[in-house]
């Protein structure tokens, strides 16, 4: 459980369940992007496959190592990254595979990393497996919000709601991972992450090299190019939430630096300096607030298409 930071009550409850051998056949892992859902899914899968009875997952037995390295043949990821939704066909394929006994492990574990993107037919197909699964089958459903799944699925699952880390825990981990970064940069990333380590790490690792879409946004905003902004946002409507949120967060960081430039401070990125020279503080602040609202909507139930469409109206790039 050491791989999962914070979340003390959740970790304590799971450790007790592991020690007693009380593992559910379905867990619902809920939390925003960067909250640790994927880390927790691997911990649960390793605990289910672990052959060391005294401490599960032990992290060192062959079964644990395979799970944590992502190569265990009985831990199956159910997803099609090329598609926006998890289709019923994909769930039916997993349902057929469920009745094939494990290849080498104790269980067959199915991880659905975008459970909230299952359509109604897919959720109902999954429900049929969950109602009477084989003893060796287990399902780990990862979602930004539990309310986005059918009540019947939620009622058959153990909900594991991931919580933000404390500032002390988060900054200590960032200092360990980024010893070359100054304290101010780490603190700024942590403040923007809302307490979720994965989001802070993404801000710090992407911060040195802006995404091409961020460069385009900065150019369009600085030039007041409405057509260019539309051409940028329309393709982003097809992005997944977990891809779009970090991107918009980076746009927010550019605008935050642009505001600092307006007060005479140096901007870390040339893109921020360009925006700061071209747009007033009030204009950048309005755009920053619009992007913040967009991120909040994405973290809720709003679709990327709807949010990108709204941003075409909200962002002030008029001549």
N, C-alpha and C positions, 0 to 999 in steps of 0.2 A: 504493500500500500504506500510505500515511501515515494513512489513515482507520482502520486497525486498529492499536490500541495493543498494546504488549508483544508476546508470541509471536514472539520474534526468530528462532528457528530455522524456524518455519513460514513467516514472511514471507520469509526469505532463500531458502528452498527454492522457494517460489512465484515469487519475482522471477526466479530463475534459469530456472525452467520457462517463464515468460512470455517472457523474452528469447530463449530457444531455440525458442519456438513449440511446446513440448511440453505441451499441455493435454489432460487426460484427458476422456473423454466422461461420466465420473461421479465426483463428489466426495461424500464423506460428511463433513459438518461436525458435529462432536460437541462438546457442552459444556452446562453447566447454563444455565438462564435468565439472561440478562444477560451472557453470556460473549463476545458479539460474533458469534454465528453469522449473524445477518441482515446485519450490516455486511460480513462476509467473503463472504457469498453475492453481494452487490451488486458487490464488488470482482472476484470471479471472473467474474460475468456481464459486467461492463464490459470485462475483459481479453479475453473471448471475442469481443466485438463491436467492440473498439477498432480503428480504422483507422490509428493511428499506430504503425508497426512498431518504432520505436526504443525506445519505453518504454511497456509495456502493464501496466495501463491508464493512458493519459495523463491522463484526467480532464477533458480540454478539448475533444476532438473531438466532433462532434454525436452520434455513437453512444454514447460514454461518458456524455455529459451526459444523454441520454435514459434510459439505464439507471439512473444514480445518482439521477435525479429520479423514477424509477418509472413512466415513460411509454413505454418501448420496446415496440413491438408484438410483437417476437420473444422477449421475456423474459416467460414465462408462470408465474403462481403457481397451483399446483394445491392447492386447499384449499376447504373449505366450513366457514366459522367457526361456522355454526349447528349443526353436528353434531360429536359427540365423536370419531368415527372418520373416517378417510379411506377411503371405500368403494371397492369394486372398480369401480363404475360411473364414479366420478370418474377413476380411473386409465385405464379403457378409453376414456373421452372424450379424455384426453391422448394415449393411444396412437394414436387415429385422427388426431389433429391433428399428430402427429410427421411423418407422411408428406406433409404440406403444406409445401412449401419456404418458407424465410424470406421475410418480406414485404420487408424492407429491410436486415436485418443479415447478418452473416457466418454466424451460428449461430442455432438455435432453442434457447433455454435454458429448462428447466423447473425451477422452484424448488418443492420440497415442504417447507413450513416445519414440518410436524408429521409427519415420516416415521415416527416411532415410533408414531403413532396409526393407521397403515395396518393393516387386519386381514390375516389370512393370504392371503385371496383377492386382495386389492389388491397385496400384496407379490409374489405369484406373477405377477400380470398385469404389474406393472412389470418383473419379471425378464425376461419375454418381449421387451420392448422393449430392455432393456439388453444382451441376448445378441447381437443383430444390429441396432444402431441405424443410421439414416442417418448419413453422415459429418458432417452439419451439426448433429446433435442432441447435446445435453448435458443432464445431470441433476445438480441440486444437492439433496442430501437432508440436511435439518437434523434433528437428534435430540439428546435429552438424553443418550442413551447408545447407543453403536454396537451393544452386545450385544442391543438390543431389535429388531434387524433380522435377517432370515434370513442364515445364513452364506453362502449363494450370492450374495446382494446385496452383502454386505461384501467378498467375494472379488473382485467385479467393480468395486469402487470404490476410490478413493484416499482413505484416512482422513486427515482434518485435525482433530486433537484440539486444541481451544482450551484454553489454560492461564490460571490467575489472573495478574493483574498484580502487580508488586512494590508494596509500600506507597508507595515513593517515586513511582513512575509514577502510581499511582491517586490519591494525594492531590494531586499536581501537577495532574492533569486536573480533579479536583473543584474545586480552587481557581480554575482557569481558567473553569469553567462556572458556579460559584456564588460570585462575588467578594463577595456580600453576606452570606454565611454565615460564622460564626466558625469558627476552627480546631477547636474542640472538637466542634462539630456535624458537621463533615466527618469528623473522626477516628472519631466514634461510628458514622456511617453506613458508613464503610469497614470498620470492625471487624466489623460485622454482615453485610457483603456477601461475606465469605470470599474477597476478592480479585477479584470480578467487578464491573466498572464499572457495567454496566447495573442491577444490583441496588442498588448504592449510589445511583445517580441516582434510581431509583424511590423509595427511602426518603426522599431529600431533597425530591423534588418532591411526593410524597404526604404528607410529614410535616406541612405547613402545614394541610392539610385532610384529616382522617381520612375514610376510606371509610365509607359508611353501615353496612356490615357490621361495621366495627370499633367504631363507636359502639354498635351493638346488642350486640356481644360484651361490651364494657365494662359496659354496663347489666346484662346477664344475669349476668355474673360477679360484679359488685358486689352485686347483689340475691340471689344464690344461686338464680337462676331456672332450674331444670333444663329445664322445658318450653319456656321461651323460647329456651334454647340449642339444644335439639333442633330447634325450628322454624327457627332460623337455619342450622344445619348441614345439614339435609336438602336444601334447594335447592342448597347449595354442592357437593353430590355430582356435579352436572352440569357444574361448571366444568372448564375445562382446567387442566392442571398449571401452565402458564405464567401463568395468572390466579390460581390458588389460592396458589401459593408466595409471591408478594409480599404477598397479603392476610394470610396467616398470619404472615409476617415483621413486618407492621405490628402485629399482635396481640402478638407477642413484644416489640416496642418499647414498647407501652403497658405491659405487665407489668414491663419493665425500669425504666421511669420510675416505676411504682407502687412498686417496691422502693426506689427512691431517695427517694420521698416519705416512706416509712416511716422513713428515716434523717434526715428533716428538710430534705431538699433540695427546691427548688421543682420541680414537674412542668410540663413545657412544655405539655402538653395537659390540659384539664379532665377528660377521660376517665381519664387516669392518676391524677390527684388523687383522683377519685371511688373508683377501685379501691383506691388506697393507704389511703384513710380507712376502707374497708369490709372489706378482707381482710387477714389477717396476712401477714407476710413469708414464712412457711413455705408458706402456701396459694398465694401468687402465684408463689413459686419452683417449686412442684410443677407448676403450670399452665404456667409458662414452659418447664420441661423437657419436658412433654408436647408442647407446640407445636413445640419444637425437634426432637423425635423425629419428629413428623408431617412437618416440612419435609424431613428426611433421607430419609424413606420416599418422599416424592413425587419427590425428586431421583433415587431409584433406580427400582424397577419398580412400586411400589405405585400402585393406581388412586385417583383422588380420592374415589370412593365408599367404598372400604375405609377410607381415612384419616379421612374425615369421620365414618364410623360408629364408628371407634375413639375419636375425640376425644369423642364423646358419653359414653364410658365413662371415658376418662382424665381429663377435666377435672373437678375437684372443685367442684361447685356445689351440693352437698347442703345441706339446711337444718340 
